[in-house]
Amino acid sequence: MLYPLSYGGRATMRSTMWTPDASICQFVVPAGGYQPRLHIVEPTVGAPVHGEKMVLVCDDTMSIRRLLRINLELEGFEVIEACDGAAALLVLQGLHGSGRLPGAIVLDAQMSPRDGWWALERIRSMPSLDVIPIVMATAITVFEDISAMQARGIDACVQKPFDPDVLVELIDGFVREGRSFVSPMR
């Protein structure tokens, strides 16, 4: 179940995204409509150094990113968003440069202009990023052979539409145990 966030009696939602120049922006959406205001976000004092509770959510559909953000933040995760594979790589490069990496990545398989398969290939080719568990979310009804998916570097695959609670439990397992986590969805 999703719960509205409120501050001073007014419902708001905050969304953090990385811009192409690797700066962090935060959108505040007030109740009653989508009227984003841009705020530059300073790094949080005392934030975890290695990003143990940080998750990168990469999907070209804003409502999916919002759904995952809300559910993951309710469980104590810090969520960073990207809207396609190229943006996800920029985010990871910016985080790596600051000494922080996410504990897990959720990638949409089909995005434009750079999809999740493109990003997956590049992430797995970088030794410093290869340790991050990746969950692929896809609307495709027929999955490849599980061993073929694992050979491509996917740690788990979920089919859209997915149950957010199940995905949060899956992400939590990967963040806790890394790529060695044995997912019931493998």
Sine and cosine of phi, psi and omega as CSV:
sin_phi,cos_phi,sin_psi,cos_psi,sin_omega,cos_omega
0.00,0.00,0.63,-0.78,0.02,-1.00
-0.99,-0.17,0.64,-0.77,0.00,-1.00
-0.88,-0.48,0.70,-0.71,0.04,-1.00
-0.93,0.36,0.61,-0.80,0.07,-1.00
-1.00,-0.01,0.69,-0.73,0.00,-1.00
-0.75,-0.66,0.47,-0.88,0.02,-1.00
-0.58,-0.82,0.89,-0.46,0.01,-1.00
0.89,0.46,0.51,0.86,0.03,-1.00
0.99,0.10,-0.09,1.00,0.00,-1.00
-0.93,-0.38,0.78,-0.62,0.02,-1.00
-0.95,0.31,0.72,-0.69,0.04,-1.00
-0.64,-0.77,0.30,-0.95,0.11,-0.99
-0.65,-0.76,0.70,-0.71,0.01,-1.00
-0.94,-0.34,0.67,-0.74,0.00,-1.00
-0.74,-0.68,0.83,-0.56,-0.01,-1.00
-0.97,-0.24,0.76,-0.65,0.04,-1.00
-0.70,-0.72,0.45,-0.89,0.09,-1.00
-1.00,-0.07,0.67,-0.75,0.04,-1.00
-1.00,-0.04,0.26,-0.97,-0.02,-1.00
-0.83,0.55,-0.46,0.89,0.02,-1.00
-1.00,0.05,0.25,0.97,0.09,-1.00
0.93,0.36,0.37,0.93,0.15,-0.99
-1.00,-0.07,0.37,-0.93,-0.04,-1.00
-0.99,-0.13,0.71,-0.70,0.06,-1.00
-0.84,-0.55,0.48,-0.88,0.03,-1.00
-0.78,-0.63,0.76,-0.65,0.05,-1.00
-0.98,-0.21,0.72,-0.69,0.08,-1.00
-0.93,-0.38,0.88,-0.48,-0.04,-1.00
-0.96,-0.26,0.94,-0.33,0.00,-1.00
-0.96,0.26,0.32,-0.95,0.04,-1.00
-0.89,0.46,0.52,-0.86,0.08,-1.00
1.00,-0.07,0.15,0.99,0.06,-1.00
0.51,-0.86,0.14,-0.99,-0.02,-1.00
-0.99,-0.15,0.99,-0.12,0.02,-1.00
-0.76,-0.65,0.97,0.25,-0.09,-1.00
-0.92,0.40,0.64,-0.77,0.14,-0.99
-0.90,-0.44,0.72,-0.69,-0.07,-1.00
-1.00,0.00,0.76,-0.65,0.06,-1.00
-0.76,-0.65,0.70,-0.72,0.13,-0.99
-0.98,0.18,0.75,-0.67,-0.08,-1.00
-0.97,-0.24,0.79,-0.61,0.07,-1.00
-0.99,0.13,0.50,-0.87,0.07,-1.00
-0.85,0.52,0.61,-0.79,-0.02,-1.00
-0.96,0.29,0.77,-0.64,0.05,-1.00
-0.93,0.36,0.77,-0.64,0.01,-1.00
0.99,0.14,0.20,0.98,0.02,-1.00
-0.91,0.41,0.50,-0.87,-0.02,-1.00
-0.86,0.51,0.65,-0.76,-0.09,-1.00
-0.95,0.30,-0.65,0.76,-0.10,-1.00
-0.99,-0.15,0.05,1.00,0.06,-1.00
0.95,0.32,0.51,0.86,-0.05,-1.00
-0.80,0.60,-0.59,0.81,-0.03,-1.00
-0.95,-0.31,0.40,0.92,0.02,-1.00
-0.97,-0.23,0.65,-0.76,0.02,-1.00
-0.75,-0.66,0.71,-0.70,0.12,-0.99
-1.00,-0.09,0.85,-0.53,0.04,-1.00
-0.94,-0.34,0.88,-0.48,-0.04,-1.00
-0.86,-0.50,0.95,-0.31,0.01,-1.00
-0.46,-0.89,0.61,-0.79,-0.01,-1.00
-0.99,0.12,-0.10,1.00,0.02,-1.00
-0.98,-0.19,0.90,-0.44,-0.07,-1.00
-0.86,0.50,-0.60,0.80,-0.04,-1.00
-0.91,0.41,-0.55,0.83,0.06,-1.00
-0.93,0.36,-0.70,0.71,0.04,-1.00
-0.87,0.49,-0.67,0.75,0.00,-1.00
-0.90,0.43,-0.70,0.71,0.01,-1.00
-0.86,0.51,-0.73,0.68,-0.01,-1.00
-0.93,0.37,-0.66,0.76,0.02,-1.00
-0.84,0.54,-0.78,0.63,-0.06,-1.00
-0.88,0.48,-0.74,0.67,-0.04,-1.00
-0.92,0.39,-0.64,0.77,0.02,-1.00
-0.94,0.33,-0.65,0.76,0.02,-1.00
-0.92,0.40,-0.55,0.83,0.07,-1.00
-0.89,0.46,-0.42,0.91,0.03,-1.00
-0.99,-0.11,0.15,0.99,0.10,-0.99
1.00,-0.04,0.18,0.98,0.02,-1.00
-1.00,0.05,0.53,-0.85,0.19,-0.98
-1.00,-0.02,0.76,-0.65,-0.07,-1.00
-0.90,-0.43,0.78,-0.63,0.12,-0.99
-0.92,-0.39,0.68,-0.73,-0.07,-1.00
-0.93,-0.38,0.49,-0.87,0.15,-0.99
-0.61,-0.79,0.54,-0.84,-0.10,-0.99
-0.98,-0.18,-0.09,1.00,0.13,-0.99
-0.30,-0.95,0.04,-1.00,-0.07,-1.00
-0.89,0.47,-0.63,0.78,0.00,-1.00
-0.91,0.42,-0.67,0.75,0.03,-1.00
-0.90,0.43,-0.61,0.79,0.03,-1.00
-0.88,0.47,-0.66,0.75,0.03,-1.00
-0.90,0.43,-0.65,0.76,0.05,-1.00
-0.88,0.47,-0.68,0.73,0.02,-1.00
-0.87,0.49,-0.73,0.68,-0.02,-1.00
-0.90,0.45,-0.63,0.77,0.05,-1.00
-0.90,0.43,-0.67,0.75,0.04,-1.00
-0.90,0.43,-0.67,0.74,0.02,-1.00
-0.92,0.39,-0.67,0.74,0.01,-1.00
-0.88,0.48,-0.65,0.76,0.03,-1.00
-0.89,0.45,-0.48,0.88,0.01,-1.00
-1.00,-0.03,0.04,1.00,0.03,-1.00
0.99,0.11,0.23,0.97,0.00,-1.00
-0.83,-0.55,0.64,-0.77,0.10,-1.00
-0.71,-0.70,0.51,-0.86,0.02,-1.00
-0.93,0.36,0.43,-0.90,0.05,-1.00
-0.98,0.21,-0.33,0.95,0.03,-1.00
-0.31,-0.95,0.35,-0.94,0.03,-1.00
-0.78,-0.62,0.71,-0.71,0.16,-0.99
-0.94,-0.33,0.87,-0.50,-0.02,-1.00
-0.90,-0.43,0.74,-0.68,0.18,-0.98
-0.98,0.21,0.68,-0.73,-0.03,-1.00
-0.95,0.32,-0.66,0.75,-0.11,-0.99
-0.91,-0.41,0.96,-0.27,0.05,-1.00
-0.68,-0.74,0.26,-0.97,0.04,-1.00
-0.77,-0.63,0.63,-0.78,0.07,1.00
-0.99,0.11,-0.40,0.91,0.01,-1.00
-0.92,-0.39,0.85,-0.53,-0.08,-1.00
-1.00,0.03,-0.01,-1.00,-0.04,-1.00
-0.92,0.38,-0.52,0.86,0.02,-1.00
-0.92,0.40,-0.64,0.77,0.04,-1.00
-0.88,0.47,-0.74,0.67,0.00,-1.00
-0.91,0.42,-0.66,0.75,0.00,-1.00
-0.84,0.54,-0.73,0.69,-0.01,-1.00
-0.86,0.51,-0.67,0.74,-0.03,-1.00
-0.96,0.28,-0.62,0.79,0.03,-1.00
-0.89,0.45,-0.71,0.70,-0.04,-1.00
-0.94,0.33,-0.31,0.95,0.02,-1.00
-0.99,0.10,-0.15,0.99,0.00,-1.00
-0.97,-0.23,0.90,-0.43,-0.06,-1.00
-0.83,0.56,-0.58,0.82,-0.04,-1.00
-0.95,0.31,-0.36,0.93,-0.01,-1.00
-0.97,-0.23,-0.24,0.97,-0.08,-1.00
-0.89,0.45,-0.33,0.94,-0.03,-1.00
-0.99,0.15,-0.19,0.98,-0.07,-1.00
-0.99,0.16,0.81,-0.59,0.06,-1.00
-0.91,0.41,0.63,-0.77,0.01,-1.00
-0.83,-0.56,0.79,-0.61,0.10,-1.00
-0.95,-0.30,0.84,-0.54,0.01,-1.00
-0.99,-0.11,0.79,-0.62,0.06,-1.00
-0.96,-0.30,0.75,-0.66,-0.06,-1.00
-0.57,-0.82,0.49,-0.87,0.07,-1.00
-1.00,-0.05,-0.09,1.00,0.00,-1.00
-0.92,0.40,0.75,-0.66,-0.10,-1.00
-0.99,0.14,-0.42,0.91,-0.01,-1.00
-0.96,-0.29,0.90,-0.44,0.03,-1.00
-1.00,0.08,0.45,-0.89,0.14,-0.99
-0.93,0.37,0.13,-0.99,0.13,-0.99
-0.84,0.54,0.67,-0.74,-0.05,-1.00
-0.85,0.53,-0.67,0.74,0.00,-1.00
-0.92,0.40,-0.55,0.84,0.05,-1.00
-0.93,0.38,-0.63,0.78,0.04,-1.00
-0.91,0.42,-0.68,0.73,0.01,-1.00
-0.91,0.41,-0.57,0.82,0.05,-1.00
-0.90,0.43,-0.49,0.87,0.04,-1.00
-0.98,0.19,-0.20,0.98,0.06,-1.00
0.95,-0.30,0.15,0.99,0.03,-1.00
-1.00,0.10,0.73,-0.69,0.03,-1.00
-1.00,0.01,-0.48,0.88,0.07,-1.00
-0.34,-0.94,0.40,-0.92,0.00,-1.00
-0.73,-0.68,0.73,-0.69,0.05,-1.00
-0.84,-0.54,0.59,-0.81,-0.02,-1.00
-0.99,-0.10,0.72,-0.70,0.07,-1.00
-0.99,0.15,0.60,-0.80,-0.08,1.00
-0.96,0.27,0.59,-0.81,-0.04,-1.00
-0.89,-0.46,0.34,-0.94,0.08,-1.00
-0.99,0.12,0.89,-0.45,-0.04,-1.00
-0.84,0.54,-0.58,0.82,0.00,-1.00
-0.90,0.44,-0.65,0.76,0.02,-1.00
-0.91,0.40,-0.67,0.74,0.01,-1.00
-0.91,0.41,-0.63,0.78,0.04,-1.00
-0.89,0.45,-0.68,0.74,0.04,-1.00
-0.89,0.46,-0.64,0.77,0.03,-1.00
-0.89,0.45,-0.74,0.68,0.02,-1.00
-0.88,0.48,-0.68,0.73,0.00,-1.00
-0.86,0.51,-0.67,0.74,0.03,-1.00
-0.89,0.46,-0.68,0.73,0.01,-1.00
-0.93,0.37,-0.61,0.80,0.01,-1.00
-0.92,0.40,-0.64,0.77,0.01,-1.00
-0.94,0.35,-0.72,0.70,-0.19,-0.98
-0.93,-0.36,-0.08,1.00,-0.02,-1.00
0.96,0.29,-0.38,-0.93,-0.05,-1.00
-0.93,0.36,-0.21,0.98,0.01,-1.00
-0.98,0.19,-0.15,0.99,0.01,-1.00
-0.86,0.50,0.76,-0.66,0.03,-1.00
-1.00,-0.08,0.96,-0.27,-0.06,-1.00
-0.99,0.15,0.65,-0.76,0.10,-1.00
-0.94,0.34,-0.19,0.98,-0.03,-1.00
-0.99,-0.14,0.12,0.99,-0.02,-1.00
-0.94,0.34,0.00,0.00,0.00,0.00
